[in-house]
Amino acid sequence: MRLNTGQETFDMIKIGALVSGGGTNLQAIMDAIDKGGINAEVAAVVSSKEGAYALERAKSRGIENTVIRKKNFKTAEEYELALAEYFKERDIDLIVLAGFMVILGTTFVNQFENRIINIHPALIPSFCGEGFYGLHVHEAALKAGVKVTGATVHFVTAECDAGPIILQKAVDVMDNDTPETLQRRVMEQAEWVIYPKAVRLFADNKLEIADGIVKRR
């Protein structure tokens, strides 16, 4: 299936998602695809653990899904090879990390160079890297007293949260915020907005990387 924009024609891309929890960002992407304007389909969802609600989201739409657990493999390399093989067998074009709680190394990342994206709930390079995930990010932002936080979509490299930045969106921090209220605002005002937008830019072949910086074509 192809999309004709009147100027250029692109193949529909197949998305593979890596999840560990509720999958709200996966839902945002699927909803945006349903509304039109994103020339893509979510073709496979892989969870790092049983019981992740993101799997139910996939099942409700008839999307192929499975669980591949790191603890079932002897080494991290074997685990990453299994993940890579799963997506390659299904001709996945883009991999989105949607609350995936496993840090991926070079064995996986190098096989999908510039084809893996992640969303981080802060304005990278602030409050990012190993240990900064979930509520920990928002706790750190509140402790630092920042007045603005947000979310960042970036390409994934072997270094945690260090890949080229695709999109960012700022969100105000309120004086009475808790980590939970701030997390919710960042999701609603930033994450669910810019993640589908980044997927659309990738699907439309609008992104290029030069000297580690993402530019729009």
C-alpha positions in Angstrom: 0.0 0.0 0.0 1.3 3.5 -0.9 0.5 7.1 0.0 0.5 9.6 -2.8 1.0 13.2 -1.5 0.9 14.7 -4.9 4.6 15.3 -4.9 6.2 12.1 -3.5 5.1 8.5 -3.0 6.2 6.5 0.0 5.8 2.9 1.0 3.8 2.3 4.1 6.2 1.5 6.9 5.8 -1.4 9.4 6.3 -0.5 13.0 7.5 -2.9 15.7 7.0 -1.7 19.4 9.0 -2.7 22.4 7.0 -2.4 25.7 7.1 -3.2 29.4 4.0 -1.6 30.9 0.8 0.2 30.1 1.7 1.3 26.6 0.1 4.8 26.6 2.6 6.1 24.1 1.9 3.0 21.9 -1.8 3.9 22.2 -1.1 7.5 21.1 0.7 6.3 18.0 -2.0 3.8 17.1 -4.7 6.4 17.6 -2.8 8.8 15.4 -2.5 6.2 12.7 -6.2 5.5 12.9 -7.0 9.2 12.3 -4.9 9.2 9.1 -1.9 11.2 8.1 0.7 8.6 9.2 1.6 6.2 6.5 2.4 3.3 8.8 1.0 0.3 10.6 1.9 -1.2 14.0 2.7 -4.8 12.9 4.2 -6.3 16.0 4.4 -5.6 19.7 7.0 -7.3 22.0 6.9 -7.1 25.8 9.8 -7.6 28.1 7.4 -9.2 30.7 4.1 -11.0 31.0 1.0 -9.1 32.0 2.0 -5.8 30.4 -1.2 -3.9 29.5 0.3 -2.8 26.3 -0.1 -6.4 25.1 -3.9 -6.1 25.7 -3.9 -2.9 23.6 -2.2 -4.9 20.7 -4.5 -7.9 21.1 -7.6 -5.7 20.9 -6.5 -4.5 17.5 -5.4 -7.9 16.2 -1.8 -6.9 16.2 0.7 -9.7 16.5 2.3 -9.7 20.0 4.6 -11.8 22.2 6.7 -11.8 25.3 10.5 -12.1 25.0 12.1 -12.0 28.5 15.8 -11.2 29.0 16.0 -13.7 31.9 15.3 -16.6 29.5 18.6 -16.1 27.8 22.1 -16.8 29.0 23.6 -13.5 27.9 22.4 -10.0 26.9 23.8 -10.6 23.4 21.6 -13.7 22.9 18.6 -11.8 24.1 19.2 -8.9 21.7 19.8 -11.3 18.9 16.4 -12.9 19.5 14.7 -9.5 19.5 16.4 -8.5 16.3 15.5 -11.8 14.6 11.9 -11.4 15.6 11.6 -8.0 14.0 13.7 -8.9 10.9 11.5 -11.9 10.2 8.5 -9.5 10.1 10.2 -6.9 7.9 9.9 -4.1 10.5 11.0 -0.7 9.2 10.9 1.3 12.5 11.1 0.2 16.1 9.5 2.4 18.7 10.3 2.0 22.4 7.1 2.6 24.3 8.0 2.3 28.0 10.5 -0.5 27.4 12.4 -1.0 30.6 15.5 -2.8 29.2 18.5 -0.9 28.0 19.6 -2.2 24.6 23.2 -2.6 23.6 25.1 -2.6 20.3 24.1 -6.1 19.4 20.5 -4.9 18.8 21.0 -1.2 18.0 23.6 -1.7 15.3 21.2 -3.9 13.3 18.6 -1.2 13.2 20.8 1.9 12.9 18.7 5.1 12.8 15.5 3.0 12.8 14.9 2.9 16.5 13.2 5.8 18.3 12.4 6.4 22.0 10.6 9.0 24.0 12.0 10.3 27.2 10.0 12.3 29.8 12.4 15.2 30.1 14.2 17.8 27.9 17.4 15.9 27.1 20.2 16.5 28.1 18.5 17.2 31.5 17.4 14.3 33.7 18.4 11.5 31.4 20.6 8.5 31.2 20.8 5.3 33.3 18.5 5.4 36.3 16.3 8.2 34.9 13.0 6.5 34.1 9.3 6.7 35.1 8.6 8.8 38.2 12.4 9.1 38.9 12.7 11.6 36.1 9.9 13.8 37.5 11.2 13.5 41.1 14.5 14.8 39.9 13.0 17.7 38.0 11.0 18.8 41.1 14.0 18.4 43.4 16.0 20.6 41.0 13.3 23.2 41.0 13.1 23.6 37.3 10.2 25.7 36.0 10.0 23.9 32.7 10.3 20.3 31.8 9.0 18.3 28.9 9.6 15.3 26.6 12.1 14.3 23.9 11.9 11.9 21.0 15.3 10.7 19.9 17.0 8.1 17.8 18.4 5.2 19.9 22.1 4.5 20.2 24.0 2.2 22.5 24.5 5.1 24.9 21.3 5.5 27.0 19.3 8.6 26.1 22.2 10.0 24.0 21.0 9.5 20.4 20.2 12.4 18.0 17.2 14.4 19.1 14.2 14.4 16.7 11.6 16.5 18.6 11.1 18.2 22.0 8.2 19.9 23.6 8.2 21.9 26.8 5.7 21.7 29.7 5.4 24.1 32.6 6.1 22.9 36.2 3.5 24.0 38.7 4.4 25.0 42.3 2.1 22.4 43.7 3.2 19.5 41.4 3.9 16.0 42.7 5.9 13.6 40.6 2.5 12.0 39.6 0.8 15.1 38.5 3.9 16.3 36.6 4.2 12.9 34.9 0.6 13.1 33.8 0.9 16.6 32.4 4.1 15.7 30.5 2.4 12.7 29.0 -0.8 14.6 27.9 0.9 17.8 26.8 4.1 16.5 25.3 4.6 12.7 24.9 1.3 11.9 23.3 1.8 14.9 20.9 5.3 14.6 19.7 5.8 10.8 19.5 3.1 10.3 16.8 4.6 13.4 15.0 8.0 11.9 15.0 6.7 8.6 13.6 5.0 10.6 10.8 8.2 12.4 10.0 10.1 9.1 9.8 7.4 7.5 7.7 7.4 10.4 5.3 11.2 10.3 5.0 11.5 13.8 6.3 14.4 13.1 8.7 18.1 13.1 8.1 21.1 13.0 10.5 24.2 15.1 9.9 27.0 15.2 12.4 24.8 13.7 15.1 22.0 16.3 14.6 18.6 15.6 13.2 17.4 17.9 10.4 14.2 17.9 8.4 14.3 17.4 4.7 
